[in-house]
């Protein structure tokens, strides 16, 4: 009897150890400002990571593991179903738009300085649109080049720097080691 229980316990342990962890996934439609239980648009914080939410807590807890997930989400065309836009004055955001905006924020410190070369908004967008509102720059880029091109730019940045970045909790951003 002891042998049977021992075998069952050891099988249970090995099964639990071999279980494949679920892939990371974030509901980006839930990233945003909530006031009195209602989602409101954000016009005060330039970085989405400064707005408390359960989804943002999950992203920040995942640290660098969140980056390839967010890069993968840039291609998503589905519109976020929110009562208010996540960013004020932004006329509807696709999940891919939110992922892109979030990524550029995760690579900016509290002073607004980009912490990893090529991860800034201007490097990603078409230079001729720099005087347009951010939502228009992104919309025009996607119309001209497609979401896959924007995703490829982020993949290139991440491939180059992924082994050199760390999460700086004080600044709530990714930084290059040695910075």
Helices and strands as residue ranges (DSSP letters): H 2-18, G 28-30, E 33-35, E 38-40, G 48-50, H 54-62, H 65-73, H 95-106, H 121-124, G 127-129, H 134-145, H 147-161, E 165-168, E 173-176
